[in-house]
Amino acid sequence: MVASTIPPRRAVELALPFTGRWLTQNSPARRVPSHGVDLWGETYAIDFVGVDDRGRTAVGSDWRTALATEPPERFVSFGRAILAPADGVVVDAHDGEPDHRARRSQAALLPYALGQANRVRRGVAAVAGNRLTIALAGDTGFVALAHLREGSLRVRVGATVTTGQWLADCGNSGNSTQPHLHLQVMDDPDWTVARGIPVLFRRYREWAGRSAAPAVRASGVPGEGAVVEPLPSPGAPLFS
Protein backbone atom coordinates (compact mmCIF):
# COMPACT_ATOMS: atom_id res chain seq x y z
CA MET A 1 0.00 0.00 0.00
CA VAL A 2 1.20 3.51 -0.82
CA ALA A 3 0.88 5.81 2.18
CA SER A 4 -1.07 9.01 1.61
CA THR A 5 0.93 12.24 1.71
CA ILE A 6 -2.11 14.49 1.31
CA PRO A 7 -3.18 16.31 4.50
CA PRO A 8 -6.76 15.57 5.62
CA ARG A 9 -9.48 18.07 4.72
CA ARG A 10 -13.00 18.68 5.94
CA ALA A 11 -15.23 15.91 4.62
CA VAL A 12 -17.94 16.69 2.08
CA GLU A 13 -21.31 15.17 2.92
CA LEU A 14 -23.33 13.68 0.06
CA ALA A 15 -26.46 11.64 -0.50
CA LEU A 16 -25.94 8.12 -1.74
CA PRO A 17 -26.35 8.40 -5.53
CA PHE A 18 -28.75 5.52 -6.09
CA THR A 19 -31.75 3.62 -4.79
CA GLY A 20 -31.84 0.02 -3.63
CA ARG A 21 -29.04 -1.98 -2.05
CA TRP A 22 -25.38 -1.75 -2.97
CA LEU A 23 -22.25 -3.50 -1.75
CA THR A 24 -19.38 -1.24 -0.62
CA GLN A 25 -15.88 -1.95 -1.94
CA ASN A 26 -12.55 -0.10 -1.63
CA SER A 27 -13.96 1.96 1.22
CA PRO A 28 -11.84 4.72 2.81
CA ALA A 29 -13.25 3.41 6.11
CA ARG A 30 -10.86 0.47 5.62
CA ARG A 31 -7.75 2.31 4.43
CA VAL A 32 -6.53 5.59 2.98
CA PRO A 33 -5.72 5.87 0.13
CA SER A 34 -8.71 3.65 -0.49
CA HIS A 35 -7.56 2.42 -3.90
CA GLY A 36 -3.91 2.16 -2.90
CA VAL A 37 -2.71 5.39 -4.52
CA ASP A 38 -3.30 9.14 -4.40
CA LEU A 39 -3.23 9.31 -8.20
CA TRP A 40 -6.03 11.22 -9.97
CA GLY A 41 -7.83 12.37 -6.82
CA GLU A 42 -8.61 8.81 -5.73
CA THR A 43 -7.40 9.12 -2.14
CA TYR A 44 -10.88 8.82 -0.58
CA ALA A 45 -12.71 7.21 -3.52
CA ILE A 46 -15.32 4.54 -2.90
CA ASP A 47 -16.95 1.86 -5.06
CA PHE A 48 -20.51 0.55 -4.97
CA VAL A 49 -21.74 -2.69 -6.58
CA GLY A 50 -25.47 -3.22 -6.90
CA VAL A 51 -26.95 -6.28 -5.20
CA ASP A 52 -30.38 -7.87 -5.10
CA ASP A 53 -32.37 -8.61 -1.92
CA ARG A 54 -30.32 -11.78 -1.42
CA GLY A 55 -27.03 -9.88 -1.61
CA ARG A 56 -26.07 -11.24 -5.04
CA THR A 57 -24.11 -9.04 -7.45
CA ALA A 58 -25.16 -11.18 -10.42
CA VAL A 59 -28.12 -13.34 -11.21
CA GLY A 60 -27.19 -16.74 -12.58
CA SER A 61 -23.89 -18.35 -13.48
CA ASP A 62 -22.53 -20.85 -15.96
CA TRP A 63 -19.19 -22.12 -17.25
CA ARG A 64 -18.17 -18.56 -18.16
CA THR A 65 -18.33 -17.54 -14.50
CA ALA A 66 -15.42 -19.85 -13.69
CA LEU A 67 -13.46 -19.78 -16.94
CA ALA A 68 -14.21 -16.73 -19.08
CA THR A 69 -15.93 -13.35 -19.30
CA GLU A 70 -19.64 -12.68 -18.86
CA PRO A 71 -22.11 -10.20 -20.36
CA PRO A 72 -22.51 -7.09 -18.17
CA GLU A 73 -26.30 -7.44 -18.40
CA ARG A 74 -26.03 -10.43 -16.06
CA PHE A 75 -25.01 -8.14 -13.18
CA VAL A 76 -27.46 -6.40 -10.88
CA SER A 77 -25.69 -3.03 -11.15
CA PHE A 78 -25.82 -2.78 -14.91
CA GLY A 79 -28.37 -0.20 -16.05
CA ARG A 80 -29.37 0.93 -12.56
CA ALA A 81 -30.04 4.65 -12.26
CA ILE A 82 -27.22 6.83 -10.92
CA LEU A 83 -28.52 9.92 -9.14
CA ALA A 84 -26.98 13.28 -8.29
CA PRO A 85 -25.42 13.02 -4.82
CA ALA A 86 -25.66 16.79 -4.30
CA ASP A 87 -26.74 20.05 -5.90
CA GLY A 88 -24.26 21.52 -8.35
CA VAL A 89 -23.24 22.19 -11.93
CA VAL A 90 -21.86 19.65 -14.40
CA VAL A 91 -18.33 20.69 -15.38
CA ASP A 92 -17.17 17.53 -17.14
CA ALA A 93 -19.06 14.87 -19.08
CA HIS A 94 -17.44 12.09 -21.07
CA ASP A 95 -19.26 9.38 -23.04
CA GLY A 96 -18.44 6.96 -25.82
CA GLU A 97 -16.38 4.40 -23.91
CA PRO A 98 -17.67 0.82 -24.44
CA ASP A 99 -19.06 -1.31 -21.65
CA HIS A 100 -16.72 -4.27 -21.27
CA ARG A 101 -17.62 -7.85 -20.63
CA ALA A 102 -17.41 -8.63 -16.91
CA ARG A 103 -14.92 -10.87 -15.15
CA ARG A 104 -15.39 -12.92 -12.00
CA SER A 105 -13.01 -15.81 -12.68
CA GLN A 106 -9.29 -15.76 -11.95
CA ALA A 107 -8.75 -17.03 -15.48
CA ALA A 108 -10.31 -13.85 -16.84
CA LEU A 109 -9.03 -11.45 -14.17
CA LEU A 110 -5.32 -12.26 -14.53
CA PRO A 111 -4.86 -11.13 -18.15
CA TYR A 112 -6.99 -8.06 -17.45
CA ALA A 113 -4.79 -7.12 -14.50
CA LEU A 114 -1.72 -7.39 -16.71
CA GLY A 115 -3.17 -4.63 -18.91
CA GLN A 116 -3.56 -2.17 -16.02
CA ALA A 117 -0.38 -0.20 -16.77
CA ASN A 118 -1.40 0.28 -20.38
CA ARG A 119 -4.80 1.66 -19.37
CA VAL A 120 -3.15 4.15 -17.02
CA ARG A 121 -0.85 5.30 -19.83
CA ARG A 122 -3.88 5.88 -22.06
CA GLY A 123 -5.26 8.39 -19.57
CA VAL A 124 -8.37 9.18 -17.57
CA ALA A 125 -10.88 7.99 -20.18
CA ALA A 126 -9.38 4.50 -20.22
CA VAL A 127 -9.52 4.30 -16.42
CA ALA A 128 -12.68 6.19 -15.46
CA GLY A 129 -14.65 5.29 -18.57
CA ASN A 130 -17.80 7.29 -19.11
CA ARG A 131 -18.02 9.87 -16.33
CA LEU A 132 -19.62 12.99 -14.92
CA THR A 133 -18.02 15.61 -12.69
CA ILE A 134 -20.15 18.05 -10.72
CA ALA A 135 -18.97 21.30 -9.10
CA LEU A 136 -20.61 21.21 -5.69
CA ALA A 137 -22.58 24.14 -4.36
CA GLY A 138 -20.69 26.34 -1.91
CA ASP A 139 -17.34 25.79 -3.62
CA THR A 140 -16.70 22.68 -1.50
CA GLY A 141 -15.21 20.49 -4.23
CA PHE A 142 -16.03 18.38 -7.25
CA VAL A 143 -17.73 15.00 -7.15
CA ALA A 144 -16.96 12.52 -9.92
CA LEU A 145 -19.08 9.52 -10.94
CA ALA A 146 -17.31 6.97 -13.12
CA HIS A 147 -17.79 3.70 -15.09
CA LEU A 148 -21.17 4.89 -16.39
CA ARG A 149 -23.05 3.02 -19.10
CA GLU A 150 -22.25 4.09 -22.63
CA GLY A 151 -24.91 6.37 -24.08
CA SER A 152 -26.77 6.79 -20.77
CA LEU A 153 -25.68 10.30 -19.75
CA ARG A 154 -28.73 12.53 -19.34
CA VAL A 155 -26.94 15.84 -18.67
CA ARG A 156 -24.29 17.93 -20.40
CA VAL A 157 -21.59 20.32 -19.27
CA GLY A 158 -23.19 23.45 -17.86
CA ALA A 159 -26.33 21.74 -16.61
CA THR A 160 -27.52 22.55 -13.10
CA VAL A 161 -28.45 19.38 -11.19
CA THR A 162 -30.28 18.78 -7.94
CA THR A 163 -29.83 16.03 -5.38
CA GLY A 164 -31.60 12.86 -6.47
CA GLN A 165 -31.80 13.78 -10.16
CA TRP A 166 -31.28 10.86 -12.55
CA LEU A 167 -27.95 11.58 -14.27
CA ALA A 168 -26.93 8.33 -16.00
CA ASP A 169 -26.95 4.55 -15.65
CA CYS A 170 -24.41 2.30 -13.97
CA GLY A 171 -22.13 0.64 -16.50
CA ASN A 172 -18.90 -1.26 -16.95
CA SER A 173 -16.78 1.21 -18.90
CA GLY A 174 -13.15 2.08 -18.23
CA ASN A 175 -11.04 0.11 -15.76
CA SER A 176 -13.85 -2.06 -14.42
CA THR A 177 -14.10 -5.81 -14.00
CA GLN A 178 -17.82 -5.82 -13.26
CA PRO A 179 -20.54 -3.15 -13.41
CA HIS A 180 -20.20 -0.73 -10.49
CA LEU A 181 -20.12 2.94 -9.55
CA HIS A 182 -16.89 4.70 -8.60
CA LEU A 183 -17.36 7.95 -6.66
CA GLN A 184 -14.74 10.42 -5.48
CA VAL A 185 -14.59 14.03 -4.34
CA MET A 186 -11.70 16.20 -5.54
CA ASP A 187 -10.33 19.72 -5.19
CA ASP A 188 -10.07 20.18 -8.97
CA PRO A 189 -12.20 18.90 -11.90
CA ASP A 190 -9.06 17.82 -13.76
CA TRP A 191 -8.32 14.28 -12.59
CA THR A 192 -4.67 14.55 -13.61
CA VAL A 193 -3.93 17.25 -11.01
CA ALA A 194 -6.74 16.75 -8.48
CA ARG A 195 -6.26 15.87 -4.84
CA GLY A 196 -8.83 13.80 -2.99
CA ILE A 197 -11.25 15.19 -0.39
CA PRO A 198 -12.84 12.98 2.31
CA VAL A 199 -16.48 12.09 1.83
CA LEU A 200 -19.39 11.24 4.13
CA PHE A 201 -22.85 9.97 3.23
CA ARG A 202 -26.06 10.90 5.00
CA ARG A 203 -29.12 8.89 5.97
CA TYR A 204 -28.60 5.28 5.07
CA ARG A 205 -29.12 1.78 6.38
CA GLU A 206 -26.03 -0.42 6.61
CA TRP A 207 -25.67 -4.19 6.90
CA ALA A 208 -22.13 -4.94 8.12
CA GLY A 209 -22.46 -8.68 7.47
CA ARG A 210 -24.90 -11.22 6.07
CA SER A 211 -26.25 -12.13 9.52
CA ALA A 212 -25.93 -8.68 11.09
CA ALA A 213 -28.96 -6.55 11.88
CA PRO A 214 -28.98 -3.30 9.90
CA ALA A 215 -27.75 -0.12 11.52
CA VAL A 216 -29.15 3.31 10.67
CA ARG A 217 -26.56 6.00 9.98
CA ALA A 218 -27.36 9.69 10.07
CA SER A 219 -23.92 10.32 8.54
CA GLY A 220 -20.87 8.19 7.92
CA VAL A 221 -18.70 6.16 5.60
CA PRO A 222 -19.89 2.60 4.85
CA GLY A 223 -17.51 -0.11 5.96
CA GLU A 224 -15.68 -2.41 3.58
CA GLY A 225 -18.02 -5.18 2.45
CA ALA A 226 -21.10 -3.55 3.96
CA VAL A 227 -24.38 -3.38 2.07
CA VAL A 228 -26.04 0.04 2.13
CA GLU A 229 -29.45 1.39 1.21
CA PRO A 230 -30.46 5.07 1.21
CA LEU A 231 -33.10 6.18 3.65
CA PRO A 232 -35.93 8.60 2.76
CA SER A 233 -35.19 12.25 2.13
CA PRO A 234 -34.63 14.68 5.01
CA GLY A 235 -37.73 15.32 7.06
CA ALA A 236 -38.71 11.66 7.16
CA PRO A 237 -37.93 9.85 10.43
CA LEU A 238 -35.01 7.42 10.68
CA PHE A 239 -36.11 3.86 11.29
CA SER A 240 -34.66 0.35 11.26
Rosetta blueprint (number, residue, H / E / L):
1 M L
2 V L
3 A L
4 S L
5 T L
6 I L
7 P L
8 P L
9 R L
10 R L
11 A L
12 V E
13 E E
14 L E
15 A E
16 L L
17 P L
18 F L
19 T L
20 G L
21 R L
22 W E
23 L E
24 T E
25 Q E
26 N L
27 S L
28 P L
29 A L
30 R L
31 R L
32 V L
33 P L
34 S L
35 H L
36 G L
37 V L
38 D L
39 L H
40 W H
41 G H
42 E L
43 T L
44 Y L
45 A L
46 I E
47 D E
48 F E
49 V E
50 G E
51 V L
52 D L
53 D L
54 R L
55 G L
56 R L
57 T L
58 A E
59 V L
60 G L
61 S L
62 D L
63 W H
64 R H
65 T H
66 A H
67 L H
68 A L
69 T E
70 E E
71 P L
72 P H
73 E H
74 R H
75 F E
76 V L
77 S L
78 F L
79 G L
80 R L
81 A E
82 I E
83 L E
84 A L
85 P L
86 A L
87 D L
88 G E
89 V E
90 V E
91 V E
92 D E
93 A E
94 H E
95 D L
96 G L
97 E L
98 P L
99 D E
100 H L
101 R L
102 A E
103 R E
104 R L
105 S L
106 Q H
107 A H
108 A H
109 L H
110 L H
111 P H
112 Y H
113 A H
114 L H
115 G L
116 Q H
117 A H
118 N H
119 R H
120 V H
121 R H
122 R H
123 G L
124 V H
125 A H
126 A H
127 V H
128 A H
129 G L
130 N E
131 R E
132 L E
133 T E
134 I E
135 A E
136 L E
137 A L
138 G L
139 D L
140 T L
141 G L
142 F E
143 V E
144 A E
145 L E
146 A E
147 H E
148 L E
149 R L
150 E L
151 G L
152 S L
153 L L
154 R L
155 V L
156 R L
157 V L
158 G L
159 A L
160 T E
161 V E
162 T L
163 T L
164 G L
165 Q L
166 W E
167 L E
168 A E
169 D E
170 C E
171 G L
172 N L
173 S E
174 G L
175 N L
176 S L
177 T L
178 Q L
179 P L
180 H L
181 L E
182 H E
183 L E
184 Q E
185 V E
186 M E
187 D L
188 D L
189 P L
190 D L
191 W L
192 T L
193 V L
194 A L
195 R L
196 G E
197 I E
198 P L
199 V E
200 L E
201 F E
202 R E
203 R E
204 Y E
205 R E
206 E E
207 W E
208 A L
209 G L
210 R L
211 S L
212 A L
213 A L
214 P L
215 A E
216 V E
217 R E
218 A E
219 S E
220 G E
221 V L
222 P L
223 G L
224 E L
225 G L
226 A L
227 V E
228 V E
229 E E
230 P E
231 L L
232 P L
233 S L
234 P L
235 G L
236 A L
237 P L
238 L L
239 F L
240 S L
